[in-house]
Amino acid sequence: MRTHDADAGPRDAPAIPAALDAACHLNALLADVDPGALPGALDRLAGLGYRRVVLPPVDPEALDASALAACCAERGIVPIPIAGQEPGADVSSEEPEERRAGAAALRRMIDLTVRLGGDQLNGVPYGLFARADRAAPPAAVARAAAAVGEAAEYAHERGVTLTFEVLNRYETAVVNTAEQAMAFAEASGSPHLGIHLDAFHMLVEEADIAAAIRTALPRLRFLELGQSGRGRLATGALDLPALVADALDAGYGGRWGVEAFSAPLLTAPARAALAVWRAPFSDGPALAAEAAGILRGGYLRHTERRAERAAPGAAAPAAATGPGIPSTDPEHLSEHRP
């Protein structure tokens, strides 16, 4: 595995530049929304410059939304819930009753987002989170797109942006690539539906991560950093600071996410769903700090390149090889081999 310099900067200052609106997944620090441990976790994130926290799956009926909203607001952290579908409540189903139940589930999560004081809902709103035994039939994709588009409009009317995450083929058969995501978003009929790309999933599915980001750019609202092993972000197959810099160079101005999983920091159902059996890290705050440094390092690379391009007599920029994707030029390879 390669180790990537995070350029984290002074430890007594927020590592994430103010220009980047970043969220950290709560599961990097806590297994669930534990009222006793949550304040300390959010304090750590706020101190690193994170503005948002992505929540694990929650039951909108059982959650004390007022208490969670207050806990987040006191620390200047905005929660981002995630939506999903389940058997019997699936907008891609052939059964009308199942589709209605799936649509109702999406509306409940949108309403919860409003109660939490949030303005974004992430997740997998288009179907079941599970490995399929065949490609999703076009009719199922069309049904899902129509329902998710209606949910996006419902969300927009309430000040919430609905995004859908593009997952790898082992977690869904509906949307696996940026190209498919753009087609799905257009088929939804909603101009307000956003795309959520995750570096981990792109590493599995995309031939060119830079091209995937550019493809989704018109709809891209959330770009999440996840490493090849889904653990620490500073070690793995992806050069994440390069991904950040290259995405900014391409014009990405949306929100950023940080996601990492370790078995001791997950509930048993989450471990099973994500197939996370190992413990690549045990110190969630340290991981969040490391990830914040990666964001900072990528931003600094971007600003340095921009300054170089703006300098009088600067040469035209070389073609990008893509975030985290090494060049095939032999000289470049000789300089960058681990």
N, C-alpha and C positions, 0 to 999 in steps of 0.2 A: 504494500500500500504506500502511496505517496503521502507525504506530509506537506501541507500548504501553509505558508506564512500568513498569519491573520492580520499583521500590522495593527495590533489592537490599540496602540496608543497608550497614554497615561492611564493607570488603573484607577486614579482618583477622579476621573472625568467620564461622562457618558461616552461609551465607545461608538454608538451609532450616530452618524451625522444627522443634524436636524433636518436635512433635505430628504432623508429616507424615512418613510412611514412604515415601521416594521412591527410584526406580531410574532410572538413565540407561542408554540403549542404548549398548553399546560401540562400535557403528559411528559414533557421533557423534565418537569420538576415534581409533579404530583400524579398519583394514579387517578384521582377523581377530584371533584369540587368539594374538598374537605374544608368546612368553615374554620376549623382550628388552624390548619396549615396554610390556607389560602392567603391571608394577609401578608405573611412573611414572603411567600413566593412572589406575590405581586410587587412588594417593595423591592425585591431583588431585580425584577424585570424593569421597573420604572427607573431604578438607579442606573441601569445600563443603557437607557434611552429607548426602550421598547414603549410603544404607545398602545399596543393592543395585545390581547391574549386570545388564542384560539382554544375554545372549550372542547373537551371530549364529549361524546354523545350524552345528552341529558334528557330526562323526562320532563316535558314542559308542564305537566300537571303536578308533578311531585316537587319540582325545584322551587326553592324560596327565591323567586326572581328579585324581589325588592331588596333582600339582604345582599344578594350577589351584586346587584347593580350598585348599591351603596358602597360595598367593599371596593369595587373597581373604581368608582367615581372618586372616592377619597384619595386614590393614588394616581389619578389621571390616566388610568388604563381603561380602554374600551373593549368589551368582550365581543368576540366573533363566535357565535354558535355554529354548529354544523347540522345539516339536515340529511335525512336518509329515507330509504324505503325498506319495507320488510314484506315477507309473505303475507298476502291478504290485503296489503296496502302498497300497491306498486303501479305507478302511472304508465308503465310499459306493458301491463298485462292485457290479455285479450278480453278479460272479464270486466264489464263496465263497473260493477260494484267495487272491484279491487282498485280500478283506476280512480274512482271517486274517493275511496278511502286514502289512497296515496296522495291525491291532491289536497284532501283535508289535512293530512299530516304535514304537508309543506306549509299550508296556511298557519297551522298552529305554531310551527317553528318561526315563521315570519313574525307572528304576533309576539312570540317570546322575545325575539330580537328587539322589537320595539320596547317591550317592558324592561329589558336589560339596558336600554339606552344605547344600543348598537345601531350601526348603519350598514352592516354587511352580514350576509348569511352564506357560509360556505357549505361544502358537503357533496354528496352524491344524490342529487334529487331526481335522477333520471331512471333509476332501477335498483336492483338488488346488488349489494356489495358481496360478491361471491364469484368463485370461478365457475364459468359456464362450460357446457360440453359442446357448444357450437357457437358460431357467430350469431349475433343478434339479428333476427329477421328485420328487413327494412320496415315492415309495418310496425314492429315494436318500437323501433327507433323513432318513427314518425309520430306514434302515439305519445311517446315520452317527450319529444320535442314540443309538441303542441301543449301538453300539460305544464311543462316547465316554463314555457313562454307565458302562459296565463299566470303562473305563480310569480314570475319576474315582474309582470305588470302590477299584480296585487302588492308585491313588495315595494316597487317604485312609488306607488301611490302613498305608501306609508314611510317614505324616506329611507328605504333599505335597498341595497344592491344585492341581488341574488347572483351567486357565481356557482359554477359546477366544475368539479375537479376532474381532470383527465387522468384516468388510472391505467395501469398496465393490464395486459391481457389476462393475468392470473387473478385479477380482482373484479373485472367487469368485461363484458363483451360488447358494451354499447358505444363507448367513446374511448379510444386508446391513443390517438395522435392529435396534434394541433390541427392538422388538416380536417380530420373528422370533427373536431370541436368547432371549427368555424362553420362547417356545413350544418352541424346540429344547431348552433346558435342562430344561423340564418333561417333554418327551418322552423325555429320556435316562433317566429313572427314578432318577437320582442326586441326592440333596439336597446333595451336596458339589461339584457342578460349578459353577464360577464363570464370570462373564462379564467380558470385557476389552473396554472401549470405547476408541476412539481418536478424538480431536477431528478429525483430518484426514479420516477416513472418515465421521464424522458430518456434517461439512460438506458432503460429497457427497450423502449419502443421507437425512438427517433434515430434516424441515420445521421442527422445533423441538428444538434441542439440549438445552435444559433439560428438556423433556418426555421426551426419550429417556433422559436420566440418571435421571429419576424412575421411568420404566418399568422400567429394569434394576436399580434400587437394591436390591431384595431379593436379587439374585444378583451384584451388581457387586463385583468383587474387585480390579480393576485399571483405573484411569482414566488414560489416556495423553495427554500434551500433544504435539500435532503441529500445525504451522502449515499454511496453505493451500498453500504451495509446497514443503513438506517440508524447508525449510531453517531459517534462523534463526527462533526462536520469538517474538522481539520485533517482527518486522515481518510483516504479512500480513493476511488478511481477518478472522481471529479475534482477539477481545480475550481472551487467555488468562488474565490475572489475574482478569477478570470471571468466566470459566468456573470457575476454582478457587473463588472466593468463593461463587458461586451453588451449586456442587455441595456445598460445606461447609454452606451454609445449608439445603440440602435434606436434610442428614443423612448425607452420604457420609463414611464413616470408614475406607475401605479404602486400599490402596496406590496410589501415583501413579507414573506413568512419564513419561520424557522421551525423545522420538525425533526425530531429524533426520538427513538424509542429504546427502552431498556427494560427487560422483563421485570425487575423489582419495582419499577415505577409504573406498572400497568395492572389493571384488574385482570382477573382470570379470563373473562370474556374477551377483553381487548387483546390479550396475549394470543388467544386462539384465533381471533379474527385476522390479526396481523401476522401470525406465524412468527412471533418474536419470542424466542426461547432463551436467548443469550442475554448477558448483561455487559454490553460494551462500555457503559459508564454507570457510575453510581451517584455522582455529584451533579445534580441538575443545574444549580446556579453556575457552576463552573462551565458546564456545557453552553448555557445561555450566554455567558461572557465570551467564550471562545467564538460562538456564532456571531455575536455582536462585532467582534474584532474582524471577522471575515467580511461582514458587510462594510465596515469602515475601510478595510484594505481594498476592497473592490471599488468603493467610491473614490478613494484617493487615486487609484490607477486611472479611473475615468477622468477625473479633474486634471490630472497631469497630461493625459492625452489631449484633452480639449485645449489646454493651454499651449501645448506644442503645435496643434493644428492652427491655432489662432496667431501664432508668432509670424512676423513678417518673413516671407520667403520660405515658409514651411512647405515641404513636399507633400503631395497628395498621400492620404493614408493608405497603407497596404490593405489588401483584402483580408477581412477577418476570417479566421479559421474556425471560429465558433466557441461559445462558452464552454470551457473545460475540455474541449476537443483539441488534441495536439495537432500541429501542422504536420503535413506529410513531407515537408521539405527536409532533405537529409541533414542540412546544416542546422536547422532548427532542432531536429531530433537529437543530434549529437550534443547540443547545448542543454537539452531539457530531460535527458534520460535520468531516472532516479539512480 
